[in-house]
Amino acid sequence: MERLFCYSRFHREEFVKTYPKRSNAASTFSRVKAKFRDHVRSRTDVARKNEVLCTFLAHNSCCWVIQSQIEWGMEAEFWPNEPKGEELAILPLQRKGA
């Protein structure tokens, strides 16, 4: 910790360029671990790598859906009042105020 502090004090320009990247990566890993747990269940190396990549793909998809809802002003309807059988396999999105 002391080395990082000294580096940040004496190499300020380099530190300011790289620290936000490290901070964003640490934040992303923390969110993924909180959402999907921090264990990998696969046994082989290839399967482990694919499982981790799929976990990050799922995380990016969740972020994309949330961002789209905010930008487009849409709301997800999780429990419709009148279910229509098997038709509702995909969650319908509705604009706010519509």
ROSE-4610 file (N, C-alpha, C; in Angstrom, 1 decimal, always signed):
// ROSE-4610
residu = [M/M/M/E/E/E/R/R/R/L/L/L/F/F/F/C/C/C/Y/Y/Y/S/S/S/R/R/R/F/F/F/H/H/H/R/R/R/E/E/E/E/E/E/F/F/F/V/V/V/K/K/K/T/T/T/Y/Y/Y/P/P/P/K/K/K/R/R/R/S/S/S/N/N/N/A/A/A/A/A/A/S/S/S/T/T/T/F/F/F/S/S/S/R/R/R/V/V/V/K/K/K/A/A/A/K/K/K/F/F/F/R/R/R/D/D/D/H/H/H/V/V/V/R/R/R/S/S/S/R/R/R/T/T/T/D/D/D/V/V/V/A/A/A/R/R/R/K/K/K/N/N/N/E/E/E/V/V/V/L/L/L/C/C/C/T/T/T/F/F/F/L/L/L/A/A/A/H/H/H/N/N/N/S/S/S/C/C/C/C/C/C/W/W/W/V/V/V/I/I/I/Q/Q/Q/S/S/S/Q/Q/Q/I/I/I/E/E/E/W/W/W/G/G/G/M/M/M/E/E/E/A/A/A/E/E/E/F/F/F/W/W/W/P/P/P/N/N/N/E/E/E/P/P/P/K/K/K/G/G/G/E/E/E/E/E/E/L/L/L/A/A/A/I/I/I/L/L/L/P/P/P/L/L/L/Q/Q/Q/R/R/R/K/K/K/G/G/G/A/A/A]
num = [1/1/1/2/2/2/3/3/3/4/4/4/5/5/5/6/6/6/7/7/7/8/8/8/9/9/9/10/10/10/11/11/11/12/12/12/13/13/13/14/14/14/15/15/15/16/16/16/17/17/17/18/18/18/19/19/19/20/20/20/21/21/21/22/22/22/23/23/23/24/24/24/25/25/25/26/26/26/27/27/27/28/28/28/29/29/29/30/30/30/31/31/31/32/32/32/33/33/33/34/34/34/35/35/35/36/36/36/37/37/37/38/38/38/39/39/39/40/40/40/41/41/41/42/42/42/43/43/43/44/44/44/45/45/45/46/46/46/47/47/47/48/48/48/49/49/49/50/50/50/51/51/51/52/52/52/53/53/53/54/54/54/55/55/55/56/56/56/57/57/57/58/58/58/59/59/59/60/60/60/61/61/61/62/62/62/63/63/63/64/64/64/65/65/65/66/66/66/67/67/67/68/68/68/69/69/69/70/70/70/71/71/71/72/72/72/73/73/73/74/74/74/75/75/75/76/76/76/77/77/77/78/78/78/79/79/79/80/80/80/81/81/81/82/82/82/83/83/83/84/84/84/85/85/85/86/86/86/87/87/87/88/88/88/89/89/89/90/90/90/91/91/91/92/92/92/93/93/93/94/94/94/95/95/95/96/96/96/97/97/97/98/98/98]
x = [+0.8/+0.0/+0.9/+2.0/+2.9/+3.5/+3.8/+4.5/+3.5/+2.2/+1.2/+1.1/+1.1/+1.0/+2.2/+3.4/+4.6/+4.5/+4.1/+4.0/+3.0/+1.8/+0.8/+1.3/+2.2/+2.7/+3.8/+4.7/+5.9/+5.7/+4.7/+4.4/+2.9/+2.5/+1.1/+0.4/+1.0/+0.4/+0.1/+1.1/+0.9/-0.2/-0.2/-1.1/-2.5/-2.7/-4.1/-4.6/-3.7/-4.1/-4.5/-3.8/-4.1/-5.1/-5.1/-6.0/-7.4/-8.1/-9.5/-9.8/-8.9/-9.1/-9.1/-8.1/-8.0/-9.3/-9.7/-10.9/-12.1/-12.3/-13.4/-13.4/-12.2/-12.1/-12.5/-12.0/-12.2/-13.7/-14.3/-15.8/-16.6/-16.2/-16.9/-16.8/-15.6/-15.4/-16.2/-16.3/-17.1/-18.6/-19.1/-20.5/-20.8/-19.9/-20.2/-20.1/-19.2/-19.1/-20.4/-20.9/-22.0/-23.3/-23.4/-24.6/-24.6/-23.4/-23.3/-22.5/-22.1/-21.2/-19.8/-18.9/-17.5/-16.9/-17.7/-17.1/-17.4/-16.5/-16.7/-16.8/-17.9/-18.2/-17.6/-17.2/-16.7/-15.4/-15.1/-13.9/-12.7/-12.9/-11.8/-11.5/-10.3/-9.8/-10.7/-10.9/-11.7/-13.1/-13.7/-15.1/-15.1/-14.1/-14.0/-13.9/-13.1/-12.9/-14.3/-14.9/-16.2/-17.3/-17.2/-18.2/-18.0/-16.7/-16.4/-16.8/-16.5/-16.9/-18.4/-19.1/-20.6/-21.2/-20.5/-20.9/-20.8/-19.7/-19.5/-20.5/-20.8/-21.8/-23.1/-23.5/-24.8/-24.8/-23.7/-23.6/-23.7/-23.0/-23.2/-24.6/-25.3/-26.6/-27.6/-27.4/-28.2/-28.0/-26.7/-26.4/-27.0/-27.0/-27.6/-29.1/-29.7/-31.2/-31.6/-30.9/-31.2/-30.9/-29.8/-29.5/-30.6/-31.0/-32.0/-33.3/-33.7/-34.9/-34.9/-33.7/-33.6/-33.6/-32.8/-32.7/-34.1/-34.7/-36.0/-37.2/-37.1/-38.2/-39.2/-38.7/-39.5/-39.5/-40.6/-40.7/-41.0/-40.3/-40.6/-41.8/-42.7/-43.8/-43.6/-43.2/-42.8/-43.9/-45.0/-46.2/-47.4/-47.7/-48.9/-50.2/-51.1/-52.4/-53.2/-53.1/-53.9/-52.9/-52.3/-51.5/-52.2/-51.6/-52.3/-51.6/-51.3/-50.8/-49.3/-48.9/-47.5/-47.0/-47.8/-47.4/-46.4/-46.4/-45.6/-44.2/-43.5/-42.2/-41.2/-41.4/-40.5/-41.2/-40.5/-41.1/-41.4/-42.7/-43.1/-42.5/-42.1/-41.6/-42.6/-42.9/-43.9/-43.3/-43.7/-43.2/-43.9/-43.2/-43.9/-44.9/-46.1/-47.2/-48.0/-47.7/-48.4/-49.6]
y = [-1.2/+0.0/+1.3/+1.2/+2.3/+2.6/+1.5/+1.7/+2.4/+2.0/+2.7/+4.1/+4.4/+5.8/+6.6/+6.1/+6.8/+7.0/+5.9/+6.0/+7.1/+7.2/+8.2/+9.6/+9.8/+11.1/+11.6/+10.7/+11.1/+10.9/+10.1/+9.9/+10.2/+11.4/+11.8/+11.6/+12.1/+12.0/+10.6/+9.7/+8.3/+7.7/+8.0/+7.4/+7.8/+9.1/+9.6/+8.9/+8.6/+7.9/+6.5/+5.8/+4.3/+4.0/+4.8/+4.4/+4.3/+5.2/+5.0/+3.7/+3.2/+1.9/+0.8/+0.8/-0.2/-0.1/+1.0/+1.2/+0.7/+1.0/+0.5/-1.1/-1.6/-3.1/-3.7/-3.2/-3.7/-3.6/-2.5/-2.3/-3.3/-3.6/-4.5/-5.9/-6.3/-7.6/-7.8/-6.7/-6.7/-6.9/-6.2/-6.3/-7.7/-8.3/-9.6/-10.6/-10.5/-11.5/-11.4/-10.2/-10.0/-10.5/-10.4/-10.9/-12.4/-12.9/-14.3/-15.2/-14.7/-15.4/-15.5/-15.9/-15.8/-17.2/-18.2/-19.6/-20.0/-20.9/-21.4/-22.9/-23.5/-24.9/-25.9/-25.4/-26.3/-26.9/-28.1/-28.9/-28.7/-28.6/-28.4/-27.0/-26.7/-25.3/-24.6/-25.3/-24.7/-24.4/-25.3/-25.1/-23.9/-23.8/-22.7/-21.4/-21.4/-20.1/-19.7/-20.7/-20.4/-20.0/-20.6/-20.2/-18.8/-18.4/-17.0/-16.0/-16.4/-15.5/-15.4/-16.4/-16.4/-15.6/-15.6/-14.8/-13.3/-13.0/-11.6/-11.1/-12.1/-11.8/-11.5/-12.4/-12.2/-10.8/-10.5/-9.2/-8.0/-8.1/-7.0/-6.9/-8.1/-8.1/-7.4/-7.7/-7.1/-5.6/-5.1/-3.7/-3.0/-3.7/-3.2/-3.0/-4.0/-4.0/-2.8/-2.7/-1.6/-0.2/-0.1/+1.2/+1.5/+0.5/+0.7/+1.1/+0.5/+0.9/+2.4/+2.8/+4.2/+5.1/+4.8/+5.7/+5.8/+4.7/+4.7/+4.9/+5.0/+5.3/+4.1/+2.9/+1.7/+1.0/+0.3/-0.4/-1.9/-2.8/-4.2/-4.6/-5.4/-5.8/-7.3/-7.5/-8.8/-9.7/-9.2/-10.1/-9.4/-9.8/-9.2/-9.6/-8.7/-8.9/-10.1/-10.2/-11.3/-12.1/-13.2/-14.0/-14.7/-14.8/-15.4/-16.7/-17.6/-18.9/-18.8/-19.5/-19.6/-18.5/-17.5/-16.4/-15.5/-15.4/-14.5/-15.1/-15.8/-16.3/-15.2/-14.1/-12.9/-11.8/-11.1/-10.0/-8.9/-8.4/-7.3/-6.0/-5.0/-3.7/-2.7/-1.8/-0.8/+0.6/+1.6/+3.0/+3.5/+4.3/+5.0/+5.9/+5.9/+6.8/+6.4/+5.2/+4.7/+3.8]
z = [+0.0/+0.0/+0.0/+0.7/+0.8/-0.5/-1.3/-2.6/-3.5/-3.5/-4.4/-4.0/-2.7/-2.3/-2.8/-2.6/-3.1/-4.6/-5.3/-6.8/-7.2/-6.5/-6.8/-6.5/-5.5/-5.2/-6.2/-6.6/-7.4/-8.9/-9.3/-10.7/-11.0/-10.6/-10.6/-12.0/-13.1/-14.4/-14.8/-14.6/-15.0/-14.1/-12.8/-11.9/-12.2/-12.6/-12.9/-14.2/-15.1/-16.3/-16.1/-15.2/-15.1/-13.9/-12.9/-11.7/-12.1/-12.8/-13.1/-13.8/-14.7/-15.4/-14.3/-13.4/-12.4/-11.5/-11.1/-10.3/-11.0/-12.3/-13.0/-13.1/-13.3/-13.4/-12.0/-10.9/-9.6/-9.3/-9.7/-9.5/-10.2/-11.5/-12.3/-11.7/-11.3/-10.7/-9.4/-8.6/-7.4/-7.7/-8.7/-9.1/-9.6/-10.4/-11.0/-9.8/-8.9/-7.8/-6.9/-6.7/-5.8/-6.5/-7.8/-8.5/-8.8/-9.2/-9.7/-8.8/-7.6/-6.7/-7.3/-6.5/-6.9/-7.1/-7.3/-7.6/-9.0/-9.5/-10.8/-10.6/-11.2/-10.9/-11.9/-13.1/-14.1/-13.7/-14.3/-13.9/-14.8/-16.1/-17.0/-17.2/-17.7/-17.9/-18.9/-20.0/-21.1/-20.6/-19.9/-19.4/-18.3/-17.5/-16.6/-17.3/-18.3/-19.0/-19.7/-20.3/-20.9/-19.9/-18.7/-17.7/-17.2/-17.0/-16.6/-17.7/-19.0/-20.1/-20.2/-20.0/-20.0/-18.8/-17.7/-16.5/-16.9/-17.5/-17.8/-19.0/-19.9/-20.9/-20.3/-19.3/-18.6/-17.8/-17.2/-16.5/-17.5/-18.6/-19.6/-20.2/-20.3/-20.8/-19.8/-18.5/-17.5/-17.5/-17.6/-17.6/-18.8/-20.0/-21.2/-21.1/-20.5/-20.3/-19.4/-18.3/-17.4/-18.0/-18.7/-19.4/-20.4/-21.2/-22.2/-21.6/-20.5/-19.8/-19.4/-18.9/-18.4/-19.6/-20.6/-21.8/-22.6/-22.7/-23.5/-22.7/-21.4/-20.6/-20.5/-20.5/-20.5/-19.1/-18.9/-17.6/-17.9/-17.1/-17.3/-16.5/-17.0/-16.3/-15.9/-14.6/-14.2/-13.9/-13.4/-13.1/-13.7/-14.9/-15.6/-14.8/-14.9/-14.2/-14.8/-16.1/-16.8/-17.6/-17.1/-17.9/-19.0/-20.1/-21.3/-21.7/-20.7/-21.0/-21.4/-22.4/-22.7/-23.6/-23.9/-24.8/-24.1/-22.7/-22.0/-21.6/-22.5/-22.3/-22.2/-22.8/-22.8/-22.1/-21.2/-20.4/-21.3/-21.3/-22.1/-21.5/-22.4/-21.9/-22.3/-21.4/-21.7/-21.4/-22.2/-22.0/-20.8/-20.0/-18.8/-19.3/-18.7/-19.0/-20.2/-20.8/-22.0/-21.5]
